[in-house]
Amino acid sequence: MTGPSDAEVKHVTVDAAVRDYLVRSCTPPHPAVRKLAERTAEVGDAAGMAVPIEQASFMTMLAALLAAKTVVDVGTFTGLSALSFALGLAPGGRVVTCDVTDQWQEIAQEHWAAAGVADRIEFRRGPATRTLRALAEAGGPGTVDLVFIDADKMNYPTYHELAVPLLRPGGLLMADNVLLDGFVVDPASAEPGLARRSAERLREFNATLAADDRLDAVMLPIADGLTIARRK
Ligand SMILES: C[S@@+](CC[C@H](N)C(=O)[O-])C[C@H]1O[C@@H](n2cnc3c(N)ncnc32)[C@H](O)[C@@H]1O
């Protein structure tokens, strides 16, 4: 008897019904996370930028497992990822989150305050490269527990370069949307223009991360793909 081929190795396709079941089979999300996710859904098409609630719960768990004191959240939007990390911080910990726009800050601040974590989250407006460089200057290398990259895809390689030195040994670099709707497998199948260039860039980024000998990286098929890389 032969075992399953590589193509047959157990893999469940997560359609809407499976995803719904999966979400219902988790501990219910923190009420503040649910409220912010609901409020974010009201902003229209942009709402799809937020992490889904099951990923939010997972990120809270990772921050708690690390007993994180310092988390850097690249790409704030309405503040869901920052909130998720803030809920898992060790006492005295903080999240630094940054975005080029403060368009969504009113929503973010209202929900951070309602969750009782506003004093643990610092928002910095401006390009993420500026925030990452400033953190390196202020704190020095090896001072951050977790960096989450979830901003403009074309800059992921730059964020990788800037983030790794910030991480302490055992700290995590996390990158969102690493499957980019599956287009990373075959970037030529994406629409010409930014979508295709982003798929090509993310493909390069994924390969670079997997080959980075400072990190142990795993890519998970949660939502749009999430890579978690542990600093050696
Ligand atoms: C996918 S959304 C972030 C979602 C957020 N992490 C969440 O879970 O709700 C990406 C955000 O990155 C921001 N962004 C785009 N380019 C940026 C840059 N160069 N520096 C910082 N933020 C940027 C966008 O304005 C947008 O709000």
The ligand as an ORCA input file, in Angstrom:
! r2SCAN-3c Opt
* xyz 0 1
  C      -3.818     46.156      5.285
  S      -3.975     47.725      6.033
  C      -3.532     47.407      7.704
  C      -4.581     46.630      8.450
  C      -4.342     46.515      9.914
  N      -3.076     45.856     10.213
  C      -5.491     45.758     10.555
  O      -5.353     44.577     10.855
  O      -6.565     46.346     10.710
  C      -2.571     48.553      5.391
  C      -2.355     49.944      5.934
  O      -1.019     50.301      5.594
  C      -0.997     51.686      5.377
  N       0.206     52.025      4.603
  C       0.375     52.012      3.249
  N       1.621     52.377      2.935
  C       2.273     52.617      4.102
  C       3.587     53.023      4.432
  N       4.507     53.258      3.498
  N       3.890     53.171      5.745
  C       2.967     52.928      6.708
  N       1.718     52.548      6.445
  C       1.364     52.384      5.166
  C      -2.316     51.979      4.661
  O      -2.681     53.329      4.812
  C      -3.270     51.001      5.365
  O      -4.003     51.629      6.385
*
